[in-house]
Structure formats: C-alpha cells, structure tokens
Amino acid sequence: MFLAIKTDKKYTYKDYLKWPDDERWEIIDGVAYNMSPAPSIRHQIIVGNFYTLLNLKLKGKSCRVFIAPTDVVLSEYDVVQPDILVVCDKKKITKANISGAPDIAI
C-alpha cells in the first residue's frame, strides 16, 4: 500500500536526498509517497528472474539493467524507484541516479 504521508508542501528531488536512507519514498508531482517495506521472498524471486532474463537478452548491447533501489529522476518533482529498469542511453546514467525516463520500467 502506498500512502501519501509527506503532503504539507510540494517536494523536490533536493528534499528527497535529505530523507533517511532506511526509508523508501517516491515523489510524484511533488507529493511524497511512503513505499512498502521490504518486499516478500516471492516478489524478490520474480524480480531476480526478470533481471536475469533481461541481463542475458541484452548481453553485448549498450543497454544496462538496474534493480531497486535505483533512483529514477524524471523531473524536479518526480522521483521513482522501479523494481527493474533498462536504460539504453548512457547519458542518462549518472553516479547518483538515472536522469530521465528508462527504456523499460517494471
């Protein structure tokens, strides 16, 4: 369940960077959403299977596969952490995050 808890203002990526690392948040249109705690074992197995299949399929290609928690900064007011994402444009991959929309998000 996703709860919009931090709702007293429009939050930005700069705000997000100040929040505790042991909490999972996403920001959509400036509204902060408290994400679910650690996923179930079944969820992790499924994510692992998708990651493995995508990684094998894209071997030797310019695309990279990432798993959560990887910050995807879509705008100043939109930051998400998809379970799995594929980025083919190397310019979007920074040391801190993915800057812009991934090619695939799961």
N, C-alpha and C positions, 0 to 999 in steps of 0.2 A: 504494500500500500504506500502510495506517495502522498505525503502531507505537505502542504504549503505552510510552513511554520514561520519563516522569516518574511513577514508580509508588510512590515511597517514602512518600507520605502522600496524604491526600485534599485535592486542590487546590480553590481557590475562584476566583471572578472577581477578587478583590483580588490573588491570586498571579499570575493571568494578565496583569493590567495591568503587572506588573513585568518580564515576559519581553521579550526583544529584538523589536523591530518587524519585523526582517527574517526572522523565523521564523514559521511558521504552525502554530498549535496550536488544538485544540478540547478542551474538558473535558466529559466525560460521566460523571455520577455521581461526580465528584471525581477521575476518572482522566484524566490528560493524554495526548492523542494527537497525535503529530507528523504533520502533514498533508503530503501530497505537495508537491513543489516546484512551480514554475511549470507550469501546465497546457500541453498541446500546442496547436498552432495550430488543429487541427481542433476541439478542445474549446472554444477561445475563439470560434471562428466559430459553433458551435452555441449557446453561451451568448449571444452577441451577437444571434443570430436570435430566440431566446426573449425576450430583453429587449425587442427592437424590437416584436415581436408583442404582448407584454403591455402595453407602454407605449402602443401605438396603441389597443388594445382598451379600456384604462382611461382614455383621454384624457377629461377633463372630469368624471371621477368622483373620489371622495375617496381612493381607493386610490393608493398610491405603490409604484413598482417600484425595487428596490435590487439591486446586484450585489456580489459579493465583492471585497474583504474588508469585509464589514459584520458586526460582532459582534451576535449574537442572544443575549441573556442570558435564559435560560429559568428559571434559579434560581441561587442562590449557587454551586452545584456543577455547573451545566450551561451551557456557552457554546459556540456553534457558529457557523460561517460558511458558510451555504448559498451555492451559486453565484449563485442568483437568489432573491429573495423578494418577496412582495407583502404590504403592510401597509395595512389599511383603517382601523384605529383610530388616529387621530392622537396619542392619549395614549401610545401605545407607542413613538413616535418621539422619541428624545432627541437631544441634540447629540452624545453619545458612542456610542450603540448603539440597538438595538431591544430594548425591555424587554418581554418576553413573546413568546408564540408568534405567528409571522406567519400570515397567512391562507393563503398558498401558499409552499411552500419547494421549490426544485428543486436 
